[in-house]
Amino acid sequence: MKQIMAASCLLLLLLSSGGVIANPASVPSQLTQPSQTILAQSEPQTVQSSTGNSEKGRFAELLQQLTKAKLSKVVKVLEQLEATGDTLVRPLFQILLDGALYYQRDNLRLLAVDKQGDGRLLASDLLSGAALGSVPKKTIKKIRVNNRLRVYLRGALSRLALTDADVAVREAAVLSMLNKLSPANVETLETAATTEADEGVQVLLKLALAMNTLSESSLRNERLAAIAVMQGRLESSVRNQLQALVDNTGEGDLVVKTAAEKALKTIDGKVTAFGYLEQLFFGLSLGSVLLLAAIGLAITFGVMGVINMAHGEMIMIGAYATFVVQQLMPNFLEYSIWVAIPAAFLTAGLVGVLIERCVIRHLHGRPLETLLATFGISLILQQAVRTIFSPLNQTVVTPEWMSGSMEINAVLSVTYSRIYIFIFALIVFAALQLIIKKTSLGLNVRAVSQNRNMAKSMGIRTDRVDALTFGLGSGIAGIAGVALSQITNVGPNLGQAYIIDSFMVVVFGGVGNLLGTLFAGFSLGIANKFLEPATGAVLANIIVLVFIILFMQKKPKGLFPQKGRAAE
């Protein structure tokens, strides 16, 4: 059996390769919304504007100038608009930056225009936010923007965001200004530092001012104090400035240069430590996927001794079940995954029972024939999927609550989808343990796995146990497909990428031992991810495979072998 197992692993290594195919700068969310939404939010404020009639008139006059000014004069108009402090300035600047600001040729009325996919131009009045519907292209003209204007607009939006009521917006504004500490921005930051009440924003403001001091001041004490503020910060702009100072051969103050080197070494140490934490997270994420993929195989191989080469296709069926559920529920994508989990379990489980009843039960005691038969079934299932769904990859939409990432600091963030998959894998493992330990099916499965002939003599219907066990293992593989559909594309070859890793996990942990499967899945996942940066993904998999082969020479029954006379 061991020789057949090794041969199957080598065959799969030639056919496929395993592994999981494992942050833009922060910007205020209000500054990245469509123009229609921005105007809708600002409309009540335009009615209740507190700038006074004279200032309103001045604001309206500047808007008229914006439609007539030459491109080289637009910046002066924008500076005057920014100085008014009107609540419409921010949405106006964002719409202009997005290239969506137009005006009507006949009356110079300013419009925010959204281009539709079908070529229509949907316009809204800039001042009132009233929707005007589709407008002919000939009746409107776009206010052009060049690179100089874009630079100014981005800086102005950051400055205006410093007065926002939302703390997160103010933090994002300060962070966006770290790389562009112009005199105007520094003046704005100094003003904001005198009025800012939030401690977190205050820290960022002090950091920005310290960076400016380091670059502009000539006094040693001020520069050393600035470096002390920057020491330990993980923002890339901080590290880049310190690195530039260290590399500057023209820097004459060796004390300042030494302090910068020390601060840079502290930052690099933190970056390295968080890099290891990130690798650990990716390893646990890969381990949770391997656990889901291998846990069903551990049951079927442990109870029936069947080397199921079609196990990867059960994962594929679960992923396609998720895709079909989303196609049937296009308006409820946020909840479709809760329908997809039982659907994938039942679909893959029923296919597994059908395979066991039609093929595998006739091949008991003939492992080589079983291996070849299940390999043929895997090819049939792949071709069936290509015929039904096409050979192209299908995209499964990730629910919004699973999208995005949790940013821990400037160099470490973890994706929500992988966190949920990790938790989901542990829940499935715990549920399976309860089934095996606390139900009559679990009792029969344990009895058959320990001594099939004795269990049969005690009246246990081993053929029924085999069918249910194979269906349970296949169903869990289908659930693994649901998880995989959230982090990679769904295609006919999806299962082949994980089958070899699943076998390695089962053999390494101990055949039929769920605790061993848990330990092996996470340990192999972590080992893979720590090896990949140095060796590459393919070579990392080969090293892990060689290690397992050598390990099996010493402990052929795995880390947690079955106990008892039947295990001997």
C-alpha positions as CSV (number, residue, x, y, z in Angstrom):
1,M,0.0,0.0,0.0
2,K,2.8,2.4,0.9
3,Q,4.5,1.8,-2.5
4,I,1.2,2.5,-4.3
5,M,0.8,5.6,-2.3
6,A,4.2,6.9,-3.2
7,A,3.6,6.1,-6.9
8,S,0.4,8.0,-6.9
9,C,2.0,11.1,-5.3
10,L,4.8,11.0,-8.0
11,L,2.2,10.7,-10.7
12,L,0.3,13.6,-9.4
13,L,3.4,15.7,-9.1
14,L,4.0,15.3,-12.8
15,L,0.3,16.1,-13.6
16,S,-0.2,19.2,-11.5
17,S,1.3,21.5,-8.9
18,G,-0.3,22.5,-5.7
19,G,-0.5,25.7,-3.6
20,V,-2.8,28.5,-2.9
21,I,-2.4,31.5,-5.1
22,A,-2.0,33.8,-2.2
23,N,-2.7,47.9,-0.6
24,P,-3.2,50.7,-2.2
25,A,-2.6,54.0,-0.3
26,S,-5.4,55.0,2.0
27,V,-7.6,57.7,0.7
28,P,-10.7,59.2,2.3
29,S,-13.7,57.2,1.2
30,Q,-15.7,60.3,0.6
31,L,-13.1,61.3,-2.1
32,T,-13.5,58.2,-4.1
33,Q,-17.3,58.1,-4.5
34,P,-19.2,58.6,-7.8
35,S,-20.1,62.2,-8.6
36,Q,-23.8,61.5,-8.2
37,T,-23.3,60.2,-4.6
38,I,-21.1,63.1,-3.7
39,L,-23.6,65.6,-4.8
40,A,-26.4,63.8,-3.1
41,Q,-24.5,64.0,0.2
42,S,-23.7,67.6,-0.2
43,E,-27.1,68.8,-1.3
44,P,-28.6,69.5,2.2
45,Q,-25.5,71.5,3.1
46,T,-25.9,73.8,0.1
47,V,-29.4,74.7,1.2
48,Q,-28.2,75.5,4.8
49,S,-24.9,77.1,3.8
50,S,-23.6,79.4,6.5
51,T,-21.2,81.4,4.3
52,G,-23.6,84.4,4.0
53,N,-25.1,86.0,0.9
54,S,-22.0,87.9,-0.1
55,E,-19.8,84.8,0.2
56,K,-22.4,82.8,-1.8
57,G,-22.3,85.4,-4.5
58,R,-18.5,85.3,-4.5
59,F,-18.5,81.5,-4.7
60,A,-21.0,81.6,-7.6
61,E,-18.8,84.2,-9.4
62,L,-15.7,82.0,-9.1
63,L,-17.7,79.0,-10.5
64,Q,-18.5,81.2,-13.5
65,Q,-14.9,82.1,-13.9
66,L,-14.0,78.4,-13.9
67,T,-16.0,77.9,-17.1
68,K,-14.2,80.8,-18.8
69,A,-10.7,80.7,-17.5
70,K,-7.8,79.4,-19.6
71,L,-6.1,76.2,-18.5
72,S,-3.1,78.2,-17.2
73,K,-5.3,80.4,-15.1
74,V,-7.5,77.7,-13.6
75,V,-5.2,77.1,-10.6
76,K,-5.7,80.7,-9.4
77,V,-9.5,80.2,-9.5
78,L,-9.2,77.0,-7.6
79,E,-7.1,78.6,-4.9
80,Q,-9.7,81.3,-4.4
81,L,-12.5,78.6,-4.3
82,E,-10.5,76.7,-1.7
83,A,-10.1,79.9,0.4
84,T,-13.9,80.4,0.5
85,G,-14.3,77.3,2.7
86,D,-17.7,76.4,1.1
87,T,-19.0,72.9,1.7
88,L,-19.2,72.3,-2.0
89,V,-15.5,72.8,-2.6
90,R,-14.5,69.2,-1.8
91,P,-17.0,67.5,-4.0
92,L,-16.3,70.1,-6.8
93,F,-12.6,69.4,-6.6
94,Q,-13.1,65.6,-6.6
95,I,-15.5,65.7,-9.6
96,L,-12.9,67.9,-11.4
97,L,-10.1,65.5,-10.6
98,D,-12.2,62.6,-11.9
99,G,-12.7,64.4,-15.2
100,A,-16.4,64.6,-14.7
101,L,-17.0,68.4,-14.5
102,Y,-18.8,69.9,-17.5
103,Y,-20.8,73.0,-18.2
104,Q,-23.7,73.8,-20.5
105,R,-22.7,75.9,-23.5
106,D,-25.8,78.1,-23.5
107,N,-26.0,79.2,-19.8
108,L,-22.6,78.1,-18.3
109,R,-24.4,75.9,-15.8
110,L,-21.9,73.5,-14.1
111,L,-22.8,69.8,-14.3
112,A,-21.4,66.6,-12.9
113,V,-21.5,64.0,-15.7
114,D,-21.3,60.2,-15.4
115,K,-20.5,58.4,-18.6
116,Q,-22.5,55.2,-19.0
117,G,-21.4,52.0,-20.7
118,D,-23.8,52.5,-23.6
119,G,-22.4,56.0,-24.4
120,R,-25.1,58.0,-22.6
121,L,-24.1,61.1,-20.5
122,L,-26.1,61.3,-17.2
123,A,-25.8,64.8,-15.8
124,S,-26.6,66.4,-12.4
125,D,-26.6,70.0,-11.4
126,L,-23.5,70.8,-9.4
127,L,-25.1,73.2,-7.0
128,S,-28.4,71.6,-6.3
129,G,-27.6,67.9,-7.0
130,A,-30.8,67.6,-9.1
131,A,-30.6,64.8,-11.7
132,L,-31.0,66.1,-15.2
133,G,-31.0,62.8,-17.0
134,S,-29.3,62.1,-20.3
135,V,-27.8,65.2,-22.0
136,P,-26.7,65.5,-25.7
137,K,-22.9,65.7,-26.0
138,K,-23.0,68.7,-28.3
139,T,-24.8,70.9,-25.6
140,I,-22.0,70.5,-22.9
141,K,-18.3,71.1,-22.7
142,K,-15.8,69.5,-20.4
143,I,-13.5,71.5,-18.1
144,R,-10.1,70.2,-18.9
145,V,-7.5,69.1,-16.4
146,N,-3.7,68.7,-16.9
147,N,-1.0,67.2,-14.6
148,R,-0.4,70.5,-12.8
149,L,-4.0,70.8,-11.9
150,R,-4.2,67.2,-10.8
151,V,-1.3,67.7,-8.4
152,Y,-2.9,70.8,-7.0
153,L,-6.3,69.1,-6.6
154,R,-4.9,66.1,-4.8
155,G,-3.1,68.4,-2.3
156,A,-6.2,70.5,-1.9
157,L,-8.4,67.5,-1.2
158,S,-6.0,66.3,1.4
159,R,-5.9,69.8,3.1
160,L,-9.7,70.0,3.0
161,A,-10.0,66.5,4.5
162,L,-8.1,67.6,7.6
163,T,-11.2,69.4,8.7
164,D,-13.6,66.5,8.2
165,A,-15.6,65.2,11.2
166,D,-14.6,61.6,10.5
167,V,-11.3,60.7,12.3
168,A,-10.5,58.0,9.7
169,V,-10.7,60.6,6.9
170,R,-8.4,63.0,8.8
171,E,-5.9,60.2,9.3
172,A,-6.0,59.2,5.7
173,A,-5.5,62.9,4.7
174,V,-2.3,63.2,6.8
175,L,-0.9,60.0,5.5
176,S,-1.5,61.1,1.9
177,M,0.4,64.3,2.6
178,L,3.6,62.6,4.0
179,N,5.0,62.3,0.5
180,K,4.2,65.9,-0.6
181,L,5.2,68.2,2.3
182,S,5.0,71.4,0.3
183,P,5.1,74.8,2.1
184,A,1.3,75.1,1.7
185,N,0.7,71.6,3.1
186,V,3.1,72.1,6.0
187,E,1.3,75.3,6.9
188,T,-2.0,73.5,6.8
189,L,-0.6,70.7,9.0
190,E,0.7,73.1,11.6
191,T,-2.7,74.8,11.7
192,A,-4.5,71.4,12.1
193,A,-2.0,70.4,14.9
194,T,-3.2,73.3,17.1
195,T,-6.9,72.2,16.9
196,E,-6.8,68.4,16.5
197,A,-8.4,66.6,19.4
198,D,-7.9,63.0,18.4
199,E,-4.7,61.5,19.8
200,G,-4.1,59.2,16.8
201,V,-4.3,62.1,14.3
202,Q,-2.1,64.2,16.5
203,V,0.6,61.5,16.4
204,L,0.5,61.5,12.6
205,L,0.5,65.3,12.4
206,K,3.6,65.4,14.6
207,L,5.2,62.7,12.4
208,A,4.5,64.8,9.3
209,L,6.0,68.0,10.8
210,A,9.0,66.0,12.1
211,M,9.7,64.8,8.5
212,N,9.5,68.4,7.3
213,T,11.9,69.5,10.1
214,L,14.4,66.8,9.2
215,S,14.5,67.9,5.6
216,E,14.4,71.6,6.0
217,S,16.1,72.4,9.3
218,S,19.8,72.9,9.7
219,L,19.9,72.7,13.5
220,R,21.2,69.5,14.9
221,N,18.9,69.4,18.0
222,E,15.8,69.9,15.9
223,R,16.8,67.2,13.4
224,L,17.7,64.7,16.2
225,A,14.3,65.4,17.8
226,A,12.6,64.8,14.4
227,I,14.5,61.5,14.0
228,A,13.3,60.5,17.5
229,V,9.7,61.0,16.4
230,M,10.3,59.0,13.2
231,Q,12.0,56.1,14.9
232,G,9.9,53.0,14.9
233,R,7.4,54.3,12.4
234,L,6.5,51.8,9.6
235,E,5.2,54.2,6.9
236,S,7.2,53.8,3.7
237,S,7.7,57.5,3.3
238,V,9.4,57.6,6.7
239,R,11.8,54.8,5.9
240,N,12.5,56.3,2.4
241,Q,13.4,59.7,3.9
242,L,15.7,58.1,6.5
243,Q,17.3,55.9,3.9
244,A,17.9,58.9,1.6
245,L,19.6,60.7,4.5
246,V,21.8,57.7,5.3
247,D,22.8,57.3,1.6
248,N,23.5,61.0,1.2
249,T,27.2,61.4,0.9
250,G,26.9,65.1,1.2
251,E,25.4,65.0,4.7
252,G,28.0,66.7,6.9
253,D,26.5,66.1,10.3
254,L,27.7,62.6,11.4
255,V,25.7,62.7,14.6
256,V,22.4,63.1,12.7
257,K,23.5,60.5,10.2
258,T,24.3,58.0,12.9
259,A,20.9,58.7,14.6
260,A,19.2,58.1,11.2
261,E,21.1,54.8,10.8
262,K,20.0,53.7,14.2
263,A,16.3,54.6,13.5
264,L,16.5,52.9,10.2
265,K,17.8,49.7,11.8
266,T,14.9,49.8,14.3
267,I,12.4,50.2,11.5
268,D,14.0,47.4,9.5
269,G,13.8,45.1,12.5
270,K,10.1,45.8,12.9
271,V,9.4,45.3,9.2
272,T,11.2,41.9,9.3
273,A,9.3,40.8,12.4
274,F,6.0,41.7,10.8
275,G,7.1,40.0,7.6
276,Y,7.4,36.8,9.6
277,L,4.0,37.3,11.1
278,E,2.6,37.8,7.6
279,Q,4.2,34.5,6.4
280,L,2.8,32.8,9.5
281,F,-0.7,34.0,8.6
282,F,-0.3,32.9,5.0
283,G,0.9,29.5,6.3
284,L,-2.2,29.2,8.5
285,S,-4.4,30.2,5.6
286,L,-2.8,27.6,3.3
287,G,-3.0,25.1,6.2
288,S,-6.8,25.7,6.6
289,V,-7.3,25.1,2.9
290,L,-5.2,21.9,3.1
291,L,-7.2,20.8,6.2
292,L,-10.5,21.2,4.4
293,A,-9.2,19.4,1.3
294,A,-7.6,16.5,3.2
295,I,-10.0,15.9,6.0
296,G,-12.5,14.1,3.8
297,L,-9.8,12.1,2.2
298,A,-8.5,11.1,5.7
299,I,-11.9,9.5,6.5
300,T,-12.3,7.6,3.2
301,F,-8.7,6.4,3.1
302,G,-8.7,5.5,6.8
303,V,-12.0,3.6,6.8
304,M,-12.0,2.0,3.3
305,G,-8.3,2.0,2.4
306,V,-9.3,3.6,-1.0
307,I,-6.8,5.9,-2.8
308,N,-9.4,8.2,-4.3
309,M,-7.8,10.1,-7.1
310,A,-11.2,11.8,-7.8
311,H,-11.1,13.5,-4.5
312,G,-9.9,16.8,-6.1
313,E,-12.9,16.7,-8.4
314,M,-15.2,16.6,-5.4
315,I,-13.6,19.9,-4.4
316,M,-14.2,21.2,-8.0
317,I,-17.9,20.1,-7.8
318,G,-18.3,22.1,-4.6
319,A,-16.8,25.2,-6.2
320,Y,-19.0,24.9,-9.2
321,A,-22.0,24.4,-6.9
322,T,-21.2,27.8,-5.4
323,F,-21.0,29.3,-8.9
324,V,-24.4,27.9,-9.8
325,V,-26.0,29.1,-6.6
326,Q,-24.8,32.6,-7.3
327,Q,-26.2,32.4,-10.8
328,L,-29.6,31.4,-9.3
329,M,-29.4,34.2,-6.7
330,P,-28.0,37.2,-8.5
331,N,-29.8,39.7,-6.2
332,F,-28.8,38.0,-3.0
333,L,-25.0,37.5,-3.5
334,E,-24.3,38.5,0.1
335,Y,-26.3,35.5,1.4
336,S,-25.6,33.0,-1.4
337,I,-22.6,31.5,0.4
338,W,-24.9,30.3,3.2
339,V,-27.0,28.4,0.5
340,A,-23.9,27.2,-1.3
341,I,-22.4,25.4,1.7
342,P,-25.2,22.9,2.1
343,A,-25.7,22.7,-1.6
344,A,-22.0,21.9,-2.2
345,F,-22.0,19.3,0.6
346,L,-25.1,17.5,-0.8
347,T,-24.0,17.7,-4.4
348,A,-20.5,16.4,-3.8
349,G,-21.7,13.9,-1.2
350,L,-24.3,12.4,-3.6
351,V,-21.7,12.1,-6.4
352,G,-19.4,10.4,-3.9
353,V,-22.1,7.9,-2.9
354,L,-22.8,7.2,-6.6
355,I,-19.1,6.6,-7.3
356,E,-18.8,4.2,-4.3
357,R,-22.0,2.3,-5.2
358,C,-21.2,2.0,-8.9
359,V,-17.4,1.5,-8.9
360,I,-15.5,1.3,-5.7
361,R,-17.5,-1.4,-3.8
362,H,-16.7,-3.8,-6.6
363,L,-12.9,-3.2,-6.2
364,H,-12.5,-3.8,-2.4
365,G,-9.0,-5.3,-1.6
366,R,-7.6,-4.2,-5.0
367,P,-5.9,-0.8,-4.3
368,L,-4.2,-0.5,-7.7
369,E,-7.4,-1.1,-9.6
370,T,-9.2,1.4,-7.4
371,L,-6.5,4.0,-8.0
372,L,-6.7,3.6,-11.7
373,A,-10.6,3.6,-11.7
374,T,-10.8,6.8,-9.6
375,F,-8.2,8.4,-11.8
376,G,-10.4,7.7,-14.8
377,I,-13.4,9.0,-12.9
378,S,-11.6,12.3,-12.2
379,L,-10.9,12.7,-16.0
380,I,-14.6,12.0,-16.8
381,L,-15.7,14.6,-14.2
382,Q,-13.3,17.2,-15.5
383,Q,-14.5,16.7,-19.1
384,A,-18.1,16.8,-18.0
385,V,-17.6,20.2,-16.3
386,R,-15.9,21.5,-19.5
387,T,-18.9,20.4,-21.5
388,I,-21.5,21.9,-19.2
389,F,-19.7,25.1,-18.1
390,S,-17.0,25.5,-20.8
391,P,-13.3,25.1,-20.2
392,L,-12.9,28.7,-19.1
393,N,-12.5,29.7,-15.5
394,Q,-15.6,31.0,-13.8
395,T,-15.6,33.9,-11.3
396,V,-17.4,33.6,-8.0
397,V,-18.3,36.9,-6.4
398,T,-17.0,37.3,-2.9
399,P,-19.6,38.7,-0.5
400,E,-18.9,42.2,0.7
401,W,-18.5,41.2,4.3
402,M,-15.7,38.8,3.2
403,S,-14.0,41.4,1.0
404,G,-11.2,43.7,1.8
405,S,-8.5,43.4,4.5
406,M,-7.8,44.4,8.1
407,E,-4.9,46.8,8.2
408,I,-2.9,46.1,11.4
409,N,-0.2,48.6,10.6
410,A,1.5,50.1,7.5
411,V,3.3,46.9,6.6
412,L,0.9,44.2,7.8
413,S,-2.7,43.5,6.7
414,V,-4.7,40.3,6.6
415,T,-7.6,39.6,4.2
416,Y,-11.0,39.0,5.7
417,S,-11.7,36.1,3.3
418,R,-8.7,34.1,4.6
419,I,-9.6,34.8,8.2
420,Y,-13.1,33.5,7.6
421,I,-11.8,30.4,5.8
422,F,-9.4,29.7,8.7
423,I,-12.3,29.9,11.2
424,F,-14.6,27.9,8.9
425,A,-12.0,25.1,8.6
426,L,-11.8,24.8,12.4
427,I,-15.6,24.7,12.7
428,V,-15.8,21.9,10.1
429,F,-13.1,20.0,11.9
430,A,-14.9,20.4,15.2
431,A,-18.3,19.3,13.7
432,L,-16.7,16.2,12.1
433,Q,-15.1,15.3,15.4
434,L,-18.5,15.4,17.0
435,I,-20.0,13.2,14.3
436,I,-17.2,10.7,14.7
437,K,-17.2,10.6,18.5
438,K,-20.9,11.2,19.4
439,T,-23.1,9.6,16.7
440,S,-23.9,6.0,15.7
441,L,-22.5,6.6,12.3
442,G,-19.2,7.7,13.9
443,L,-19.2,4.7,16.1
444,N,-19.7,2.4,13.1
445,V,-17.0,4.3,11.1
446,R,-14.5,3.8,13.9
447,A,-15.4,0.1,14.2
448,V,-15.0,-0.5,10.5
449,S,-11.7,1.4,10.3
450,Q,-10.2,-0.6,13.2
451,N,-11.4,-4.1,12.2
452,R,-13.7,-4.5,9.2
453,N,-14.2,-8.2,9.6
454,M,-15.0,-8.0,13.3
455,A,-17.4,-5.1,12.8
456,K,-19.2,-7.1,10.1
457,S,-19.4,-10.1,12.4
458,M,-21.1,-7.9,15.0
459,G,-23.9,-7.0,12.6
460,I,-22.6,-3.7,11.3
461,R,-23.6,-3.2,7.6
462,T,-20.1,-2.4,6.4
463,D,-21.3,-1.7,2.8
464,R,-23.7,0.9,4.1
465,V,-21.0,2.4,6.3
466,D,-18.7,2.5,3.3
467,A,-21.2,4.4,1.2
468,L,-22.0,6.9,3.9
469,T,-18.4,7.4,4.8
470,F,-17.4,8.0,1.1
471,G,-20.3,10.4,0.8
472,L,-19.3,12.2,4.0
473,G,-15.7,12.6,2.8
474,S,-16.8,13.8,-0.6
475,G,-19.3,16.2,0.9
476,I,-16.6,17.8,3.1
477,A,-14.4,18.1,0.0
478,G,-17.3,20.0,-1.6
479,I,-17.3,22.4,1.3
480,A,-13.6,22.9,0.7
481,G,-14.5,23.9,-2.8
482,V,-16.9,26.6,-1.4
483,A,-13.9,28.0,0.5
484,L,-11.6,27.9,-2.4
485,S,-14.0,29.6,-4.7
486,Q,-13.6,32.7,-2.5
487,I,-9.9,33.0,-3.0
488,T,-9.3,31.7,-6.5
489,N,-11.0,31.2,-9.9
490,V,-13.3,28.2,-10.4
491,G,-12.1,26.0,-13.2
492,P,-12.1,22.3,-14.3
493,N,-8.6,21.8,-13.0
494,L,-9.2,23.4,-9.6
495,G,-9.1,20.1,-7.7
496,Q,-5.9,18.9,-9.3
497,A,-4.0,21.7,-7.7
498,Y,-4.8,20.3,-4.2
499,I,-5.0,16.5,-4.5
500,I,-1.3,15.9,-4.1
501,D,-1.1,18.1,-1.0
502,S,-4.2,16.4,0.4
503,F,-2.5,13.0,0.1
504,M,0.7,14.4,1.7
505,V,-1.3,15.8,4.6
506,V,-3.1,12.4,5.2
507,V,0.1,10.3,5.1
508,F,2.1,12.8,7.2
509,G,-0.5,13.1,9.9
510,G,-1.4,9.4,10.1
511,V,-4.0,7.6,8.0
512,G,-7.5,7.9,9.5
513,N,-6.5,10.2,12.3
514,L,-8.3,13.6,12.2
515,L,-6.0,15.2,14.8
516,G,-3.0,14.2,12.8
517,T,-4.7,15.7,9.7
518,L,-5.2,19.0,11.5
519,F,-1.6,19.1,12.7
520,A,-0.1,18.0,9.4
521,G,-2.3,20.5,7.4
522,F,-1.2,23.5,9.3
523,S,2.5,22.4,9.7
524,L,2.8,21.7,5.9
525,G,1.1,25.0,5.1
526,I,3.4,27.0,7.3
527,A,6.5,25.2,6.0
528,N,5.5,25.9,2.4
529,K,5.0,29.6,3.0
530,F,8.3,30.0,4.9
531,L,10.2,28.2,2.1
532,E,8.5,30.0,-0.8
533,P,10.4,33.3,-0.5
534,A,13.7,31.6,-0.7
535,T,13.0,28.7,-3.1
536,G,9.9,29.6,-5.0
537,A,6.5,27.8,-4.8
538,V,7.3,24.8,-7.0
539,L,10.7,24.0,-5.3
540,A,9.1,24.5,-1.9
541,N,6.5,21.8,-2.7
542,I,9.2,19.5,-3.9
543,I,11.3,20.0,-0.7
544,V,8.2,19.3,1.4
545,L,7.5,16.1,-0.6
546,V,11.1,14.9,-0.2
547,F,10.9,15.5,3.5
548,I,7.7,13.5,3.8
549,I,9.2,10.6,1.8
550,L,12.2,10.6,4.2
551,F,9.9,10.9,7.2
552,M,7.8,7.9,6.1
553,Q,11.0,5.8,6.0
554,K,11.3,6.3,9.8
555,K,7.6,6.5,10.7
556,P,5.6,4.8,8.0
557,K,2.3,5.2,9.9
558,G,2.6,8.9,10.2
559,L,2.8,11.3,13.2
560,F,-0.4,9.9,14.9
561,P,-0.8,6.3,13.8
562,Q,-3.9,4.2,14.6
563,K,-3.6,2.1,17.7
564,G,-4.8,-1.4,18.5
565,R,-4.4,-4.9,17.0
566,A,-6.0,-3.9,13.7
567,A,-3.5,-1.1,13.2
568,E,-0.7,-3.7,13.4
